[in-house]
Amino acid sequence: MRRLLYIAGPLACIVLVCTAAFAAGDAAGGLTAPAMADSIPPDHTDMRDISSYALSQEMVPGWNLGNSLEAIGGETAWGNPKVTQRLIDSVKAAGFKSVRIPVAWSRFTDQASYTIDPLWLNRVEDVVNYVLSAGMYAMINEHWDNGWIIPTNDQQEEVNKRLAAMWRQIAVRFRDYDDYLIFAGTNEVHVDYNAPTSEYYTVQNGYNQTFVNAVRSTGGRNTYRYLAVQGYNTNIDYTNRFFIMPADAQQSRLLVEVHYYDPYNFTINSSSTITQWGKNATDPARTETWANEAWADAQFKKMKIKFIDKGFGVLLGEYGVQARLNLGSTARNQEHAAYRLYWMQYITRSLERHGLVPMYWDNGPTGNNSMGLFNRATGAQVYRDIIKAIVDTSSLNTSSVQPPPLPVPLEGALLQNYPNPFNPATTISFTIAVPAQVTLRVLDLLGREVDLLLAGHLPAGAYSRQWNAAAIPGGVYYCQLQAGAFRSTRKMVLLK
């Protein structure tokens, strides 16, 4: 527990016992802990003077305690068991360094003043202490919470009033914690999923300012606490274009949060037929034509240039891919699992290469169309390969990091050559599902062999060959792969 009590000797035990008694009394409806002052003088104790970017790099990688404390109707209402120290210790043992704790705070004893139920504050504090006692960073936010944070002019006054009242209470309750506890103002605030109007993003920027002002007004260590603020709908493009950093008297103690689920049809659309991703995809009908490796790199580079290069940390607060375990056959399920793993490997490495903090979205369940990695009841690792893909890359934060090996598809495939058109050289990639006698030939428009690139027996796997056509006239050619009974042809254009 990182709540700071500066008392030594026998009296320390007395104070700790009394604190526990107050908490127990609250739970029983009896004793009430003394109210804390709404604002106290600044306290710099144990609040380090490092940039938010430097702090963020100590949080890599992160994990979300999703669908628990933000569950409407109670902590277990969305199917997950109560959070335990055992679960959090398992997350720590797996190699994670930070935990994002989504919270719905609208459990009021007084609706008019937005007074948060002290029993709920107690429970959230329990979970925060689980994380901190395990030696990880903890971040609490105001999550969806029935969607009351609407960024429109009509809603602005009421939302600001409620947001400020709630965050002042939260900040006062956690004011004595050191800088391993981070506050995040909101979540995915939006009206719809379209590009925001100037009204929408302006109001959202104002909510970020309200949050920062509310926390800073409570003083103590909150004067120096690291705070995370969000772009419109936590969308990278909208954040890059419309986000305005809130005014803050403290230098470089704000972090920016965005989320990433591209392409949606592959990552979290459970009814989608898109089950492959990336440059190694073998079936165009089951692959998106956008949001590939280059797209992801470009998106994360935007955040690096706009924020990280200026000293601000950027949190990728949510990302991940659903498990698809009911695609009609074992082969299809295994195929998707391979592409899911590759997405996790590539995206995590790209995030860290660009300086963002990857925080995997774990919603608890581990079955079909779920994103859980651990058994929430026991803490056991269910998807060890996904956990390894996240954690093993956590020390690989340089531009020299290369994408992981491509998974081997379960069907043979000849990929489109790249580049195409080309001059004078191009690369031809292909996969074979089983060991076979393989030939790879270049043919002209009349079907005559122009070049033999490969002839021999190969084991199952992924391969590539380069064709240098410096001595060949420009025009249209065909690349033909034959592997056992499998045959495929692609058109190539040589420009000269």
C-alpha positions, 0 to 999 in steps of 0.5 A: 500500500502506498498511502503515506503514514509518517508515524513511527514506533508504537503509535503507528500500530495504534493509528493503523488500527484506528484507521481500520476501525473507521473503515470497518465502521463505515462498512457497518454503518457505524463509525465515520472517518474524520472528513478530510479538508477540501484543500490543503497546502501543496505537498511535494513529498514522494512526488518525483520531478520527472517528465510525464514521458519519463514516468510513462516508460515505467508503466510499460506494459499495462493491463486493464481491469475491465468490466469490474469496477465500472460494471453497472449494477455492482462489481460482479454484475457483468459476470466477473468475480470480485477482484482479489489480491491474488488476481493482481499478484498474478498480473504482476508476476506475468510481467505487467507494470501498470494497471488501468482500473476503469471505475463508475462513480455514480453511486451517490448517497446524495444525488443533488450534490453528487456525493459518492457513497463512502462504501464505494470509495472504500472498495475502489481504494481496496483495489487500488491498494492491491495494485500498489502493494504489488509494486505496479502503477495504478490508474483510476478513471471515470469510465462510461458510467451509463454515458452521462458525459455528453460533449454538447453545449446543452449538457456542458454546464451540468456535466462540468458541475458533476465532473468537478464534484466527483473528482474533488471527492476522489482526489481528496480521498486519494490525496495522500498517495504518492505518484504511483497512483494516476488519475484519468479524467474520463474515457471515450467521450463522444456523441457518435463515432463520426468526426466531431463538430467543433462544438463536440471537441471544444466541449470535450477539451473543456471537460479535460480542463475541469478535471485538471482544475478539480484535482489541483484545487484539493492541494497536497500531493494532488498539486503534483499528481500525474493526470491523464487527459483524453482526446475526443473518443480517444481516437488518434486522428481526432486527438491529433487534430482537435485536442488542446492540452489543458492549462496546468500550473505544473510542468509536464505532469499531464499524460495524453490517452488514446485507444486503438482497435484498428481495424474494427472488423478484425479486432472487436466486431464479433459478427465480422467475417474478417479473420486475417490481418497484415501483410501475411494475410492469404485471403482478401475476402477475409482481410481488411484493405486498411489498418495494416502494419504501415497504418499502425506505425503512422498512427503511433508516429502522430502521437510521438511527434505531437506529444512525446517529442514535447515531453508528454507521455502517451498512454494507449489506454485500450487495445487488443483483439477478441478471441474467435473460437467458433468460426466453424472449424478447428482450422479456422479457429487456429488460423485466427489465433495465429493472426491475433497473436501476430497483431498483438506482437506487431502492435505492441512492438510498434507502440513501444518503438514509438514511445507509447504505453501499451495497456491491454484491454482485458474484459475478464471472460476468456471464451468466444468473442472475449478478451480476457487473458487471465482466469479472474477467479484463480489468476491463472494465465489462459492465453500465455502466448498473448501475455508473452507477446505483450510482456516480452517486448516490454524492453524492446523500445528502439527503432531496431526492433523488427516485426515478429516472424509471420504465422504460417497460414493453414492454406497455401498462398501466393501473395501479390508481389511488392512493389507492383508495378516495379522496376527493376526488382520485386519481391514475391512471397508465398506460403505452403501448408504441407511439405511439397515439391515447389516451383516458382516461375515467371511467365509472359502473356503467352504462358512461356517461361521467362524465369525459373525462381525456385524448383525443389522440395520445401517444408511447410512455411512462409518464403519469399524470392526476389525477381530482378528483371533488369534484363527483361523488357517492360510489360505484363508478366505472371508469377506462378506458384505450384506446390504439390496440387496447389497452384496460384498465379499473380499478375505483375507489371514491369515498368520501363 
